[in-house]
């Protein structure tokens, strides 16, 4: 038994030394300014080995860190020969999200452990990466490449969702400008549920030079400019005050994408937040009117069948029932539209007809 225990201890020691060697190799190569093809090969071999050797929390954190950072070393190895295509190949949403997560996880671990190995470098790298990504996204926007800009702004949000909520809002707006309503729906759904919109704050201050009120990315940024004396009259606005507007746009997008039930639900939610918003009121009215009208799309065909089958009572009764069933389905939508806007002539007329066809003459008479 003693020999077995000794063997197990020896194996553990060998594994520990091995993973320490892998970490030394990775750290050395990662710290280089110039990366060779040989470095890349050694880095990849060491990183792959460390994935199975890492057992302690610190080793697992850095194993993940070095594995995730590999594509950045590949790009760095190209130096000045790196093309825009090479850079864009790195800026894929799935990588950017993982890149942001591993930076935050590593920073959090080093803060907890008290050992700053990469903290200062990662804070700088995080800021530089965000600036670079934002610059590319803005350039795409300025050249009217709205969909591409939307995708990059969304990537910037996933890279740092705590601080880049505004980038999600930009991604939403640009998806609409690109007329990609499927993408816009996905983004606005995420925006409506985001912590940025529901709990965030936007920071404003007036630029003394031109008198314009400007938006800042953070309270700290605004405080900096106010302290310099270039800005004054700081003001905070809760982003939740703009949620009704976001839901209004989402409802319109649902309607554009023929998802009428989702549009109805979203309009109802938005109107609870802004009951006096006339655009919202008109939008909700229109969605119900259109929904009811769509259910009557085949009415004229059925009316023609009714007229053609007057000599055949069985067929005549069947088509009359079919028409009645059609109006029964459409009736709730017209009733809702009427409750929102009881002065609309078209709605009153069609609702009267619906009541008469469904056998409710008293309700038809009550509509003035």
FENWONOR-V572600 format. One record per residue. SS is DSSP state (H for helix, E for strand, C for the rest). D_FIRST is the distance of its C-alpha to the first C-alpha in whole Angstrom. Layout:
ss:d_first
SS:D_FIRST
SS:D_FIRST
//
This chain:
ss:d_first
C:0
H:4
H:5
H:5
H:6
H:9
H:10
H:11
H:12
H:14
H:15
H:17
H:18
H:20
H:21
H:23
H:24
H:26
H:27
H:29
H:30
H:32
H:33
H:35
H:36
H:38
H:39
H:41
H:42
H:43
C:45
C:47
C:51
C:51
C:49
C:49
H:48
H:45
H:44
H:44
H:42
H:39
H:39
H:39
H:36
H:34
H:35
H:34
H:30
H:30
H:31
H:27
H:25
C:27
C:25
C:26
H:30
H:32
H:30
H:31
H:35
H:35
H:34
H:36
H:39
H:39
H:39
H:42
H:44
H:44
H:47
H:49
H:47
H:49
H:52
H:52
H:51
C:55
H:57
H:60
H:60
C:59
C:61
H:62
H:61
H:57
H:57
H:58
H:55
H:53
C:55
C:54
H:53
H:50
H:49
H:51
H:49
H:46
H:47
H:48
H:45
H:43
H:45
H:45
H:41
H:41
H:43
H:42
H:39
H:40
H:42
H:39
H:37
C:40
C:39
C:42
C:41
C:44
H:46
H:49
H:49
H:48
H:51
H:53
H:52
H:52
H:56
H:57
H:55
H:57
H:60
H:60
H:59
H:62
H:65
H:64
H:64
H:68
H:69
H:68
H:70
H:73
C:74
C:74
C:70
H:70
H:67
H:65
H:65
H:64
H:61
H:60
H:61
H:59
H:56
H:57
H:56
H:53
H:52
C:53
C:54
C:54
C:57
C:58
H:60
H:63
H:62
H:61
H:65
H:66
H:64
H:66
H:69
H:69
H:68
H:71
H:73
C:71
C:72
C:69
H:69
H:66
H:64
H:66
H:65
H:61
H:62
H:64
H:62
H:59
H:61
H:63
H:59
C:58
H:57
H:60
H:63
H:62
H:61
C:61
E:64
E:67
E:68
E:72
E:74
E:77
E:78
C:81
C:82
C:83
C:83
C:80
E:77
E:74
E:70
E:67
C:64
C:63
H:64
H:63
H:65
H:68
H:67
H:67
H:71
H:72
H:71
H:73
C:76
C:76
E:76
E:77
E:77
E:73
E:73
E:70
E:70
E:67
H:66
H:66
H:70
H:70
H:68
H:71
H:72
H:69
H:69
H:73
H:72
H:69
H:71
H:74
H:71
H:70
H:73
H:74
C:71
C:72
C:70
H:72
H:70
H:68
H:71
H:72
H:69
H:69
H:73
H:72
H:69
H:71
H:75
H:73
H:72
C:76
C:78
C:81
C:80
H:83
H:81
H:78
H:81
H:83
H:79
H:78
H:82
H:82
H:78
H:79
H:83
H:81
H:79
H:81
H:84
H:81
H:81
C:85
C:84
C:86
H:88
H:91
H:90
H:90
H:93
H:95
H:93
H:95
H:98
H:98
C:97
C:100
C:101
C:98
H:97
H:94
H:93
H:95
H:93
H:89
H:90
H:91
H:88
H:86
H:88
H:87
H:84
H:83
H:85
H:83
H:80
H:82
H:83
H:80
H:80
H:84
H:84
H:81
H:83
H:86
H:84
H:83
C:87
C:90
C:92
C:91
H:94
H:92
H:89
H:92
H:94
H:91
H:90
H:93
H:93
H:89
H:90
H:93
H:92
C:89
C:92
C:92
H:95
H:95
H:92
H:94
H:97
C:95
C:95
C:97
//
